[in-house]
Amino acid sequence: MSNKKNEQPESAFPKGVSKPALRALASVGVTRLDQLTRFTEAELLALHGMGPKAIRIIKAELLTKGKSLAKEWRTDGLKRAGLSYTLYLNPNLAQGLLGR
C-alpha cells in the first residue's frame, strides 16, 4: 500500500508556505508552483499575506526543479491579476537595480 498522504503532486506548493501566503497567491490566480516563474520577488512581496519566509521556501523549491522567480522588475503579473501598487525605491538602490 503506497503512502499517498505524504506524496505531493508536482504542482503542489512546498510544505511550510503559510495559509495567508497561499491565499495571496490564489488571489492573483496562481494555483501551481511553476506559475510563480512569471513573478519577481518584489511582485510577490507586494501581495498581502506573502512574507520573506514563504519567498525563501518557494525559491528553494523552484531551484530544486531548475527554475526561479523572474529576474527583472515586471508588472505584467500583477496587472493581469487586476492589482495596482506603488513602489518606492531608494534612489541609490534603484540605480543598482537598473545597472546605472
N, C-alpha and C positions, 0 to 999 in steps of 0.2 A: 504494500500500500504506500503510495507516494505521499509526501508531506506537502500538499498543495497550499496549506495555510501559510507557510513560510516563503513560498515562491512568489516573486513579484513579476507581473507582466513586464515586457521590455519597455513599455511606455510609462510605467508607474513612476511616481516621484520617489526619491530616496527616503528611507527612514530618517526621522529627525526633523523633517521640514514641518514646521508648526501649522496648525489648522488656520490661524489667521493668514499665514503666507499662502497656503493652498487656496483660501478664499480670494486673496488678492489676485492670484494667477487666474482663477476661474473668472474673476470679474472682467478680465481682458481677453477671455476666450482661450486661455492656454489650458489644455487638457492633457498634453503629453510632454515629456521631458524634452524631446527633440525640437519642439516648437520654441523653446527658450533661446535657441541659437539666433533668432531674429532680433533679440533684445540685448541692449547693452546693460552693464551692471547699474549704471546711473538710472536707466529707464525702470529697471526692476525695483531699485531702492526708492523710486518716486511713488511706488504703489503703497497705499495704506495697508499695513499688515506685513509688509516684506521687510525683513531686517537683515543685518550682516550675517547672522548665523545661517539663515536659510540660503543666502547667496553663497556662503562658503560650502555648504553641503551640496548645493546644486552644481557649482563649478567643479567640485571634486568628482561628482558622478558623471558630469559631461566629459571630463578629462579621461575617465576610465573607458569611455566609448569613443575616444578620439575626437571629441567635439568641444566647442567652447562657446561662451557668450559672444555676441557681436563685438567687434573691436572698436569701431568708431561711433561717435555720437550720431545716432539716428533717431528720428522722432516718428518714423512711419508706424512702428509697433503700437505706440500709444495713440497716435492719430486714428489708426484703423479701429482701435477699441473705443473711439469717441471720447478720449480723455484729453483734458487740457492741463497744462502745467507751466510753471515758471521756474527757470533755472538761474540761480545766482552764483556766479563764479568769481573767485578772487582773480583779479586781472593777471597776477603772476602765474596762477595755476592755469588759467585759460591759455596763456601764451605757451606754457609747457605742453598742454593737451593739443594745441594746434600746431606745435612744432615750429614756433616762431621765436 
